[in-house]
Each structure stands twice: as C-alpha cells, then as structure tokens.
Amino acid sequence: MLNISSITVRLGGRTILDQATAAIPTGARVGLIGRNGAGKSTLMKVMIGQLEPDDGAIEMPKRARLGYIAQEAPSGTLTPFETVLAADVERTALLEESETCVDPDRLGDVHERLLAIDAYSAPARAARILIGLGFDEAMQAEPMDSFSGGWKMRVALASLLFSQPDLLLLDEPSNHLDLEATLWLENFLRAYPGTLIVISHERDLLNNVVDNILHLQGGKVTLYPGGYDSFERQRAERAAQLAAAKASQDAQRAKLQDYVNRNSARASTAKQAQSRAKMLAKMQPVVAMMEDPSLTFDFPSPKELRPPLITLDNAAVGYVEEKPILRRLGLRIDPDDRIALLGRNGNGKTTLARLFAQQLKPMEGEMNISGKLAIGYFTQYQVEELAGSDTPLVHMTRAMDGKPTAQIRGQLGRFGFSGERALTPVSKLSGGERARLALALVTRDAPHLLILDEPTNHLDVDAREALVQALNAYEGAVILISHDRHMVELTADRLVLVDGGEAREYAGSMTDYMDFVLGRNQPKADGKGKGKSAEKPAPIDQKAVSANWKEQKELEKQFARAETAIARVQSRVAEIEDAMVTPKRPPHNLAGLTTGQLAKQREQALVDLAKAEADWLALSERLEAFA
C-alpha cells in the first residue's frame, strides 16, 4: 500500500499541492493525470524523495524497491545492451563475486541468489526490451555517445523496465517514442507485475493499461476506479451533481441573505437575522469544477484551391547527394486529405514531411506544387526556440509584420491568448501553452496544408481533445505524424506507411496496423488511394507468396504462444515466492506446502522459465531471419 498523506508543497510562494491525500493499493496500475502545471511531476518527485514536502508524508513498504528515470540520459562508451544489463546492480555484483570467490559456501549462496533473480536469462530479457523500444541488434552494440538525446532516453526507459522495481514511476514515458514503440510499451506495462504509477496524456494507454485514475486538480487528488473513459464518465456525473448542489446552495444563500437584509434593522427580528447571518457565514460554498475557457484551438479557413495541392512522381529525397532516404515516391495530396504518416522513428517520416513543406527538394523525379499553396509546418523545435523574454503578442506582431493590431490579436485569440494572456512572457507559459502559441504562429496565414510533426508532446488530455476537434473543423489538408493513436484514428482518413526507403498507401485501418506491429496481423495490400499514381506491380509467384504467408503466420502463432508461456511461468514463480514470503496466506494451489517443497517448486519453475525464454528467443530469431 502506498499512502499519500496530506501532502502540501509550496514553490515560489505558490501552493502546488494542498493537503493531497490518497491510498494506492499494492499492485495497482494508476494513471496520474491533470492539466499542465497542476503538479503531477511535483507529486512524483515527492514520492521518490527528490522533493521534501512542506507538510504530510509518503508511506510505503520499507523494503519496496522504487524505480524512476533519472533526469540525465545515460552516455559514454557502454552500449545500450551493456547499459541495460548494468541497471540490475545486484546481478552485476554477484556475477563479479562469482568470478573471484574462493569460499565454497559463499559461492553456493551466490549461485543460488543468481538463480533466484533470473540472472542467466537477463541478457535475453534485456535484448527483448531494447528490441521493443526500437533498437535492432546493430544499434544495441553501438556506444551510447553515438545516439541522440531521444534515443538515450529510450535506453534509460529500457534500463528502468529491466530493473523491475516494486513501484514503477513513469513520467510521460511515450514522449520520446514512436507509435510502434508506444504500442510495445503499452503491452509491457499491461503485464507488469509490480505497482505502476504513470503520468500520461495518452488516452489509449490510460484506457488499456491502468485500473485507477489519480486526478490532480487545485492541489487536491481524487482516485477514480477504471481507465480514462471511466474517469470521464464519473467526473461528468460528479460535475452534474456539484452543479445541482451549487444551484441549490446558491438559492438557499440568496434566501438567507434576503432575510438578513430585510430584518436586521427591525428590533423584533434582529436576533433571527443575526442567527441567519451566522449560518450564512459558516456555510461552505460548493465549488463547481474548474474549466479552462482559454483552452482553444481554432485554425483559420484557407481560400479554396483546385486539386491537387502536391503530386510526387517517382521522386527521391534525402540529405546527402546520391544517398536518398526515400525513393520511388508516388503520392498525391488533395485539399480535403487527412493523412497520417506511419512507421518507426528513423524511417523517414520527418524527411517526407520536410519535402512536402518545401524545406527539402527532390533528388530525383518530379514534385509539382500548386502555385498559390500556403503551408503551415509545426515541429517541436519551434516550441523550444520561442524567445522566453518575448510575449505572445510580440511574437505574433513580428510574424505578422504590417498587419493591423486587431488582426494580430484575433489570431492570438483563436488559440486562447486573449487579453492579459497575450502579454505574458513565454518563459512563464506552460509547455502546452507554448505549443498553442507555435500553432498560432504557423497558421497565421490560413495555410491550405497543415503539417504537424508530433504536436501533442506538451499537451494534456483535454488540450489534445481540443486539438482533435479543431483539426476536424479545419477546412484545409492535414499531414500528421503522431504517436497518439486516439488523434490519428479521429482525424486521419488516409494512412501512408514509411518503411524500407519508400512511402506507400496503407489500405488497412489503424486497428489493422496496430495488429501488424504487435505481430497479430499482416498489413493489407497497398491500395492506390483516391486516384493516386501507382507503379505497375511486377509478376508475383502466388504459390510462393501463399507458402511464405502460411509459414510466417504459423511462426507468429508460435511466437505468441511462447510469450504467453513466459508470462504464465513468471506468474507461477511470483506466486511461489509470495507464498514463501507470506506462508500464512498462500494461493489455493500452494496451500499446505512446506518451505522446502515451495523451494523445489520454485527451482523447477525457474528451469521452465529459462526454457520458455530460450524458445521465445529462437522464435524471435527465426521471425527476424524470415523478415
């Protein structure tokens, strides 16, 4: 049990947490949510001891191991694989001791402990986690210093997951991940054996992984059972109840105040008036749930253009001459298109976006663009490069040089920067507010085509929902790169898969694509889209294709069964270990067994687990070779 007892934190004279109290059961999977700036990261820092509260305390089991990603990303000459293995400090120390120990009794204890912590299956587990987060075999062997900050944070996440703490704390774990790695992480967390608290604005992750929502608002926390959709329903019901209670109380207060006003001056009723005045003073007002009227996105409508906006004919694009990243591009964008680019990070999604934004020129083939086409291109770099000392009004005035003040103010107002908000220095804006400002800047000229590269990284759940609604109301074309499945599913009607140096129409749905990524399905044949150009396919050996498809499907079934077998044996090991620790409350199937019998069962279960993981690794290699 994790008890958050009356936590109060004040920073810079402002109360961030105000008597926050909640009880989180052992084994719970909790989504910690709240508006940007509400104090989620502050509460998590209190949990890990990085921040001392002004009042209150965090209570948790004494021997519980707590895991949290360090602020500094790992670096140096170690490889990602070595870095992840080193995260298990006990395993590393025991292996070193086993090489030098000469005391046979101590050596026996060391080997027994190594077996107990699954030390010998650890390399396979580390590789499995790294593969899930996007590191192929070659990348796992490269030095950490060769990776960008985003990839280093993936290694930090892999190290944390590998260490398997009893209480796993994650703060926006999907921010540095692509859609494919996010799907893998979701599956991993769903089967995580310990207690999980995750700060996330990913609606799908909150629905599919967590079983409780801890909502932080106004310095207080409220625990709701269920996932995010369940939380929204419960909160809507609570809001309706509060609104009704507030209306009833307001009516009662008005009635009491009217009586006091009419009778205070009359001697015959003065005492009754004083009594009602005291009652009125003691009456605690019912506070309606806070809403943020400034949370808005409103994209200006572009002037009409005849289709197509852009066509690519056998084009290639890249950064180094004669070394294109993408080839044989044959795509067409029309004014009503809503396109999502799919594919792992590093496959060329951003490169394709930059080609559409005219920041790159085609190395080969042709790219035809409508002469009057206006493009708005949003990236995270624009958010990070906003001058902190300037206000939104200064930024927009500079971007809309020569435009009337009313027009400049109007564009800011579309994105929630009305009145005094437009005069707030950027340094005092939240990450979500800066993202809104960047979107306001890139859409100031009412673009016909809006290209959004990961627009949700700084947005909370409510802000993401507002952005979805704004995109659906926008009358121009949209190209979207996002790991937020909810946003992709609600806004995109065309999917383009960027993979293997090419970009092709993906004829399936997002559900089909998620099944494919998780090994549950295969992508449907590429479609031609609505009138888009496509090369004539080469002749296909249908018998060979059918045989290969059947073989791959059978391998995938075996792979899924192997994963299930690992999870089943891991659960068995956990049950036995729990029974050994708390013998008074063993599971029904272990009742009556002595400690010695439990130890033998555990030893056999560990052997079964090693075999299951070896089978999984062999199948994984076969699938990789097949691909």
SETORMI-536575 format. One record per residue (C-alpha): residue number from 1; x, y, z. Coordinates in steps of 0.02 Angstrom, whole numbers. Example, Ala and Ser with C-alpha at 12.3 -4.5 7.8 and 13.67 -1.06 7.14 Angstrom:
BEGIN
[1; [615; -225; 390]] [2; [684; -53; 357]] 
% end
This chain:
BEGIN
[1; [0; 0; 0]] [2; [62; 175; -47]] [3; [-12; 310; 63]] [4; [-8; 492; 10]] [5; [-49; 579; 175]] [6; [-94; 765; 173]] [7; [49; 817; 59]] [8; [74; 1005; 45]] [9; [207; 1081; -68]] [10; [239; 1267; -95]] [11; [357; 1327; -230]] [12; [398; 1509; -259]] [13; [260; 1566; -143]] [14; [130; 1465; -238]] [15; [42; 1313; -164]] [16; [62; 1170; -288]] [17; [-7; 1028; -180]] [18; [-131; 1066; -42]] [19; [-163; 926; 84]] [20; [-162; 797; -58]] [21; [-216; 627; 9]] [22; [-242; 457; -73]] [23; [-215; 271; -38]] [24; [-148; 166; -182]] [25; [-162; -24; -161]] [26; [-13; -137; -193]] [27; [-14; -199; -372]] [28; [-124; -57; -434]] [29; [-93; 24; -603]] [30; [-126; 208; -582]] [31; [-134; 345; -712]] [32; [-87; 513; -634]] [33; [-172; 649; -736]] [34; [-208; 834; -727]] [35; [-187; 993; -826]] [36; [-13; 1052; -871]] [37; [60; 1140; -718]] [38; [-60; 1055; -597]] [39; [85; 974; -501]] [40; [94; 795; -567]] [41; [284; 792; -582]] [42; [298; 880; -414]] [43; [196; 743; -330]] [44; [303; 610; -413]] [45; [463; 695; -352]] [46; [393; 691; -176]] [47; [360; 504; -197]] [48; [541; 468; -244]] [49; [614; 583; -112]] [50; [685; 714; -231]] [51; [573; 847; -153]] [52; [533; 869; 31]] [53; [351; 918; 62]] [54; [309; 1065; 173]] [55; [184; 955; 262]] [56; [123; 775; 256]] [57; [215; 615; 211]] [58; [226; 471; 88]] [59; [212; 299; 168]] [60; [261; 139; 78]] [61; [326; -36; 124]] [62; [503; -24; 196]] [63; [585; -147; 77]] [64; [494; -91; -79]] [65; [611; -53; -225]] [66; [564; 108; -312]] [67; [608; 147; -493]] [68; [609; 315; -582]] [69; [700; 379; -737]] [70; [846; 494; -695]] [71; [843; 668; -770]] [72; [1011; 644; -855]] [73; [1012; 524; -1002]] [74; [1146; 387; -999]] [75; [1302; 418; -1104]] [76; [1480; 354; -1125]] [77; [1562; 210; -1218]] [78; [1448; 73; -1150]] [79; [1322; 2; -1274]] [80; [1133; 9; -1244]] [81; [1137; -179; -1209]] [82; [1276; -159; -1079]] [83; [1190; -8; -1003]] [84; [1027; -101; -980]] [85; [1112; -254; -904]] [86; [1207; -141; -784]] [87; [1042; -74; -718]] [88; [1025; -233; -614]] [89; [1157; -185; -487]] [90; [1136; -342; -382]] [91; [1159; -457; -532]] [92; [1316; -366; -587]] [93; [1393; -375; -413]] [94; [1350; -560; -392]] [95; [1423; -607; -562]] [96; [1585; -517; -519]] [97; [1591; -604; -350]] [98; [1561; -773; -429]] [99; [1720; -749; -533]] [100; [1832; -714; -382]] [101; [1750; -801; -234]] [102; [1852; -947; -160]] [103; [1738; -989; -13]] [104; [1632; -1137; -73]] [105; [1490; -1098; 48]] [106; [1481; -917; -6]] [107; [1498; -967; -189]] [108; [1348; -1083; -168]] [109; [1248; -939; -93]] [110; [1298; -827; -237]] [111; [1243; -952; -370]] [112; [1081; -985; -277]] [113; [1043; -799; -275]] [114; [1089; -783; -459]] [115; [961; -917; -497]] [116; [833; -831; -386]] [117; [847; -666; -480]] [118; [846; -748; -654]] [119; [1022; -685; -686]] [120; [1059; -804; -829]] [121; [903; -761; -929]] [122; [935; -575; -904]] [123; [1027; -547; -1071]] [124; [879; -615; -1169]] [125; [759; -506; -1067]] [126; [868; -351; -1094]] [127; [875; -382; -1282]] [128; [687; -410; -1288]] [129; [654; -242; -1203]] [130; [776; -148; -1316]] [131; [700; -226; -1472]] [132; [528; -174; -1413]] [133; [590; 6; -1393]] [134; [661; 10; -1569]] [135; [842; -47; -1551]] [136; [890; -179; -1678]] [137; [1040; -293; -1649]] [138; [1163; -173; -1729]] [139; [1102; -23; -1629]] [140; [1115; -122; -1467]] [141; [1303; -140; -1497]] [142; [1341; 44; -1534]] [143; [1414; 161; -1400]] [144; [1290; 270; -1306]] [145; [1378; 429; -1362]] [146; [1328; 392; -1542]] [147; [1142; 414; -1503]] [148; [1034; 571; -1495]] [149; [951; 628; -1334]] [150; [786; 546; -1380]] [151; [866; 375; -1408]] [152; [967; 392; -1247]] [153; [805; 420; -1153]] [154; [740; 259; -1230]] [155; [891; 169; -1155]] [156; [852; 249; -987]] [157; [674; 185; -1001]] [158; [735; 11; -1051]] [159; [853; 8; -901]] [160; [712; 53; -783]] [161; [594; -78; -854]] [162; [732; -209; -846]] [163; [766; -174; -661]] [164; [584; -219; -619]] [165; [558; -111; -464]] [166; [414; -150; -347]] [167; [346; 27; -376]] [168; [373; 88; -555]] [169; [353; 276; -581]] [170; [345; 342; -760]] [171; [329; 524; -811]] [172; [267; 539; -992]] [173; [360; 382; -1049]] [174; [296; 392; -1229]] [175; [360; 568; -1264]] [176; [520; 502; -1346]] [177; [436; 352; -1429]] [178; [357; 324; -1598]] [179; [189; 237; -1617]] [180; [267; 65; -1636]] [181; [371; 78; -1476]] [182; [220; 153; -1385]] [183; [116; 0; -1430]] [184; [253; -116; -1366]] [185; [269; -16; -1204]] [186; [82; -25; -1177]] [187; [85; -214; -1192]] [188; [235; -224; -1074]] [189; [155; -116; -941]] [190; [-8; -212; -953]] [191; [85; -367; -891]] [192; [199; -277; -766]] [193; [199; -373; -600]] [194; [227; -226; -481]] [195; [135; -67; -436]] [196; [133; 62; -576]] [197; [104; 250; -569]] [198; [117; 334; -739]] [199; [95; 516; -788]] [200; [24; 511; -963]] [201; [-88; 608; -1080]] [202; [-109; 458; -1196]] [203; [-293; 416; -1188]] [204; [-267; 241; -1262]] [205; [-128; 199; -1139]] [206; [-235; 259; -994]] [207; [-380; 152; -1054]] [208; [-281; -5; -1093]] [209; [-153; -10; -952]] [210; [-213; 73; -792]] [211; [-352; 17; -675]] [212; [-362; 180; -575]] [213; [-351; 364; -618]] [214; [-275; 484; -490]] [215; [-338; 655; -541]] [216; [-242; 809; -481]] [217; [-334; 975; -482]] [218; [-322; 1128; -372]] [219; [-186; 1046; -267]] [220; [-302; 901; -220]] [221; [-301; 721; -282]] [222; [-451; 609; -312]] [223; [-437; 422; -351]] [224; [-561; 354; -478]] [225; [-577; 168; -518]] [226; [-558; 115; -700]] [227; [-471; 188; -852]] [228; [-482; 361; -930]] [229; [-652; 340; -1014]] [230; [-724; 279; -849]] [231; [-645; 430; -762]] [232; [-726; 549; -886]] [233; [-897; 471; -857]] [234; [-879; 476; -667]] [235; [-815; 654; -671]] [236; [-958; 711; -783]] [237; [-1081; 634; -661]] [238; [-991; 718; -516]] [239; [-990; 885; -608]] [240; [-1178; 872; -636]] [241; [-1205; 832; -452]] [242; [-1094; 977; -399]] [243; [-1185; 1095; -518]] [244; [-1353; 1042; -446]] [245; [-1287; 1059; -268]] [246; [-1213; 1230; -306]] [247; [-1376; 1291; -383]] [248; [-1473; 1230; -231]] [249; [-1350; 1311; -110]] [250; [-1346; 1474; -209]] [251; [-1536; 1482; -195]] [252; [-1527; 1448; -9]] [253; [-1392; 1580; 16]] [254; [-1493; 1707; -81]] [255; [-1645; 1670; 26]] [256; [-1545; 1688; 188]] [257; [-1461; 1848; 128]] [258; [-1629; 1922; 80]] [259; [-1698; 1886; 254]] [260; [-1544; 1965; 337]] [261; [-1558; 2121; 228]] [262; [-1743; 2143; 265]] [263; [-1742; 2106; 452]] [264; [-1577; 2163; 527]] [265; [-1639; 2338; 566]] [266; [-1802; 2283; 649]] [267; [-1790; 2252; 837]] [268; [-1919; 2114; 833]] [269; [-1823; 2010; 706]] [270; [-1643; 2064; 737]] [271; [-1596; 1906; 833]] [272; [-1667; 1793; 695]] [273; [-1573; 1897; 566]] [274; [-1410; 1880; 664]] [275; [-1436; 1692; 677]] [276; [-1461; 1677; 489]] [277; [-1310; 1789; 458]] [278; [-1202; 1670; 563]] [279; [-1272; 1522; 466]] [280; [-1231; 1610; 303]] [281; [-1053; 1646; 359]] [282; [-1023; 1465; 411]] [283; [-1096; 1392; 251]] [284; [-955; 1315; 149]] [285; [-981; 1358; -34]] [286; [-995; 1215; -159]] [287; [-857; 1244; -287]] [288; [-901; 1199; -466]] [289; [-770; 1101; -564]] [290; [-643; 1215; -645]] [291; [-645; 1233; -833]] [292; [-517; 1324; -938]] [293; [-601; 1440; -1063]] [294; [-431; 1483; -1138]] [295; [-403; 1303; -1193]] [296; [-444; 1331; -1376]] [297; [-378; 1290; -1550]] [298; [-461; 1373; -1699]] [299; [-372; 1358; -1866]] [300; [-417; 1495; -1992]] [301; [-501; 1432; -2151]] [302; [-394; 1440; -2309]] [303; [-450; 1506; -2478]] [304; [-509; 1371; -2596]] [305; [-382; 1290; -2713]] [306; [-411; 1167; -2854]] [307; [-338; 992; -2828]] [308; [-207; 926; -2822]] [309; [-105; 1028; -2699]] [310; [52; 921; -2719]] [311; [99; 772; -2828]] [312; [256; 665; -2818]] [313; [305; 562; -2969]] [314; [445; 434; -2940]] [315; [530; 560; -2825]] [316; [676; 532; -2706]] [317; [729; 638; -2558]] [318; [870; 642; -2431]] [319; [1009; 749; -2360]] [320; [1165; 683; -2448]] [321; [1181; 681; -2637]] [322; [1159; 508; -2715]] [323; [1107; 438; -2544]] [324; [919; 467; -2538]] [325; [824; 411; -2383]] [326; [661; 385; -2478]] [327; [642; 330; -2660]] [328; [506; 294; -2787]] [329; [384; 415; -2705]] [330; [218; 422; -2795]] [331; [91; 519; -2690]] [332; [-42; 650; -2716]] [333; [-116; 771; -2590]] [334; [-287; 849; -2617]] [335; [-369; 993; -2520]] [336; [-481; 876; -2421]] [337; [-347; 748; -2373]] [338; [-311; 699; -2193]] [339; [-153; 593; -2198]] [340; [-60; 508; -2056]] [341; [119; 452; -2087]] [342; [157; 286; -2002]] [343; [323; 198; -1971]] [344; [461; 186; -1842]] [345; [569; 337; -1800]] [346; [716; 346; -1918]] [347; [621; 275; -2067]] [348; [596; 446; -2147]] [349; [429; 516; -2090]] [350; [502; 686; -2046]] [351; [606; 686; -2206]] [352; [446; 662; -2308]] [353; [359; 798; -2208]] [354; [503; 918; -2244]] [355; [489; 876; -2430]] [356; [303; 921; -2426]] [357; [346; 1080; -2329]] [358; [472; 1127; -2467]] [359; [617; 1126; -2343]] [360; [695; 988; -2450]] [361; [698; 970; -2638]] [362; [676; 804; -2730]] [363; [841; 725; -2784]] [364; [755; 628; -2923]] [365; [586; 625; -3008]] [366; [459; 765; -3004]] [367; [366; 864; -2871]] [368; [225; 975; -2933]] [369; [153; 1106; -2814]] [370; [2; 1220; -2835]] [371; [66; 1397; -2865]] [372; [-39; 1479; -2729]] [373; [-13; 1343; -2598]] [374; [17; 1406; -2420]] [375; [91; 1280; -2297]] [376; [96; 1281; -2107]] [377; [230; 1165; -2036]] [378; [235; 1130; -1848]] [379; [382; 1044; -1761]] [380; [439; 1030; -1581]] [381; [592; 1135; -1624]] [382; [479; 1286; -1650]] [383; [411; 1264; -1472]] [384; [586; 1253; -1399]] [385; [651; 1403; -1498]] [386; [519; 1529; -1440]] [387; [607; 1676; -1357]] [388; [568; 1666; -1171]] [389; [576; 1853; -1138]] [390; [451; 1897; -1276]] [391; [262; 1889; -1255]] [392; [140; 1801; -1373]] [393; [90; 1974; -1437]] [394; [272; 2017; -1478]] [395; [298; 1851; -1568]] [396; [139; 1868; -1671]] [397; [170; 2052; -1712]] [398; [342; 2005; -1777]] [399; [270; 1861; -1881]] [400; [125; 1965; -1949]] [401; [230; 2119; -1987]] [402; [122; 2262; -2053]] [403; [-45; 2183; -2007]] [404; [-172; 2280; -1902]] [405; [-166; 2253; -1714]] [406; [-346; 2190; -1715]] [407; [-299; 2052; -1840]] [408; [-145; 2004; -1737]] [409; [-249; 1998; -1577]] [410; [-382; 1898; -1668]] [411; [-259; 1762; -1719]] [412; [-194; 1751; -1540]] [413; [-372; 1741; -1475]] [414; [-406; 1590; -1585]] [415; [-279; 1496; -1478]] [416; [-328; 1559; -1305]] [417; [-213; 1710; -1291]] [418; [-341; 1845; -1261]] [419; [-321; 1999; -1151]] [420; [-182; 1987; -1023]] [421; [-132; 1811; -1080]] [422; [-58; 1889; -1238]] [423; [57; 1995; -1129]] [424; [129; 1851; -1025]] [425; [315; 1815; -1059]] [426; [341; 1648; -1146]] [427; [456; 1594; -1004]] [428; [305; 1592; -889]] [429; [195; 1489; -1007]] [430; [172; 1302; -985]] [431; [233; 1179; -1117]] [432; [55; 1161; -1182]] [433; [32; 1350; -1196]] [434; [195; 1365; -1292]] [435; [136; 1229; -1412]] [436; [-26; 1326; -1438]] [437; [73; 1484; -1474]] [438; [182; 1392; -1601]] [439; [24; 1326; -1686]] [440; [-47; 1502; -1688]] [441; [112; 1564; -1772]] [442; [120; 1431; -1909]] [443; [-65; 1452; -1955]] [444; [-66; 1643; -1958]] [445; [-80; 1647; -2150]] [446; [-226; 1523; -2158]] [447; [-125; 1382; -2241]] [448; [-204; 1262; -2366]] [449; [-95; 1120; -2298]] [450; [-55; 1096; -2114]] [451; [92; 979; -2074]] [452; [101; 928; -1891]] [453; [254; 831; -1827]] [454; [214; 765; -1652]] [455; [101; 909; -1600]] [456; [41; 827; -1438]] [457; [204; 807; -1340]] [458; [168; 954; -1225]] [459; [-22; 942; -1222]] [460; [-128; 866; -1084]] [461; [-279; 756; -1121]] [462; [-404; 899; -1129]] [463; [-291; 1001; -1242]] [464; [-268; 852; -1358]] [465; [-456; 831; -1370]] [466; [-475; 1016; -1412]] [467; [-342; 996; -1548]] [468; [-433; 845; -1622]] [469; [-594; 946; -1632]] [470; [-504; 1093; -1712]] [471; [-422; 981; -1844]] [472; [-589; 904; -1887]] [473; [-664; 1078; -1909]] [474; [-514; 1140; -2011]] [475; [-555; 1158; -2196]] [476; [-379; 1127; -2264]] [477; [-275; 970; -2291]] [478; [-180; 890; -2146]] [479; [-23; 783; -2139]] [480; [1; 712; -1964]] [481; [147; 624; -1880]] [482; [95; 569; -1706]] [483; [113; 426; -1581]] [484; [-59; 472; -1511]] [485; [-171; 337; -1585]] [486; [-328; 424; -1525]] [487; [-285; 578; -1626]] [488; [-236; 478; -1782]] [489; [-396; 374; -1777]] [490; [-509; 527; -1758]] [491; [-426; 641; -1885]] [492; [-343; 538; -2024]] [493; [-436; 457; -2169]] [494; [-278; 406; -2264]] [495; [-131; 309; -2192]] [496; [41; 311; -2275]] [497; [171; 186; -2214]] [498; [350; 250; -2222]] [499; [462; 97; -2215]] [500; [605; 16; -2311]] [501; [654; 176; -2401]] [502; [481; 201; -2476]] [503; [313; 278; -2432]] [504; [156; 184; -2485]] [505; [-29; 195; -2455]] [506; [-83; 79; -2314]] [507; [-254; 10; -2356]] [508; [-297; -56; -2182]] [509; [-362; 36; -2030]] [510; [-264; 92; -1877]] [511; [-325; -66; -1791]] [512; [-252; -171; -1933]] [513; [-88; -77; -1917]] [514; [-79; -100; -1728]] [515; [-112; -286; -1750]] [516; [28; -293; -1879]] [517; [152; -202; -1765]] [518; [110; -319; -1620]] [519; [126; -473; -1730]] [520; [-60; -512; -1729]] [521; [-94; -474; -1911]] [522; [-16; -427; -2077]] [523; [-43; -266; -2174]] [524; [-169; -271; -2313]] [525; [-109; -250; -2490]] [526; [-63; -71; -2531]] [527; [-209; 23; -2605]] [528; [-199; 152; -2742]] [529; [-293; 283; -2641]] [530; [-411; 403; -2724]] [531; [-337; 422; -2895]] [532; [-157; 420; -2835]] [533; [-24; 362; -2956]] [534; [49; 188; -2929]] [535; [182; 89; -3021]] [536; [132; -69; -3111]] [537; [175; -215; -2997]] [538; [299; -347; -3052]] [539; [235; -525; -3084]] [540; [212; -621; -2921]] [541; [233; -807; -2887]] [542; [67; -833; -2798]] [543; [111; -1009; -2738]] [544; [271; -947; -2658]] [545; [181; -799; -2580]] [546; [46; -914; -2509]] [547; [175; -1035; -2437]] [548; [279; -895; -2362]] [549; [124; -813; -2288]] [550; [68; -976; -2207]] [551; [242; -1008; -2138]] [552; [253; -832; -2066]] [553; [78; -843; -1990]] [554; [124; -1008; -1906]] [555; [285; -933; -1837]] [556; [187; -785; -1769]] [557; [64; -903; -1683]] [558; [209; -998; -1604]] [559; [289; -833; -1552]] [560; [127; -775; -1469]] [561; [111; -943; -1378]] [562; [292; -926; -1320]] [563; [258; -752; -1249]] [564; [104; -821; -1160]] [565; [207; -965; -1090]] [566; [337; -843; -1020]] [567; [203; -738; -937]] [568; [121; -895; -864]] [569; [284; -961; -789]] [570; [333; -789; -725]] [571; [164; -780; -638]] [572; [196; -954; -565]] [573; [367; -901; -498]] [574; [290; -744; -421]] [575; [153; -848; -336]] [576; [280; -967; -260]] [577; [391; -825; -199]] [578; [241; -737; -122]] [579; [194; -899; -34]] [580; [372; -915; 34]] [581; [369; -735; 99]] [582; [190; -741; 171]] [583; [161; -925; 214]] [584; [2; -886; 311]] [585; [-90; -832; 153]] [586; [-32; -944; 10]] [587; [-133; -961; -152]] [588; [-256; -1105; -152]] [589; [-147; -1213; -264]] [590; [3; -1196; -146]] [591; [-88; -1218; 20]] [592; [-10; -1347; 138]] [593; [163; -1350; 56]] [594; [316; -1333; 166]] [595; [454; -1206; 134]] [596; [564; -1345; 65]] [597; [428; -1403; -55]] [598; [399; -1224; -111]] [599; [586; -1204; -143]] [600; [587; -1360; -253]] [601; [435; -1299; -349]] [602; [519; -1131; -373]] [603; [678; -1213; -437]] [604; [577; -1312; -566]] [605; [480; -1156; -615]] [606; [643; -1063; -646]] [607; [703; -1206; -758]] [608; [537; -1197; -852]] [609; [557; -1008; -868]] [610; [733; -1023; -940]] [611; [669; -1149; -1068]] [612; [520; -1039; -1113]] [613; [633; -887; -1139]] [614; [754; -990; -1244]] [615; [607; -1047; -1353]] [616; [550; -866; -1368]] [617; [724; -807; -1418]] [618; [740; -945; -1550]] [619; [571; -900; -1625]] [620; [616; -716; -1621]] [621; [775; -751; -1721]] [622; [678; -858; -1845]] [623; [550; -720; -1870]] [624; [687; -590; -1892]] [625; [776; -701; -2019]] [626; [612; -733; -2109]] [627; [579; -546; -2123]] 
% end
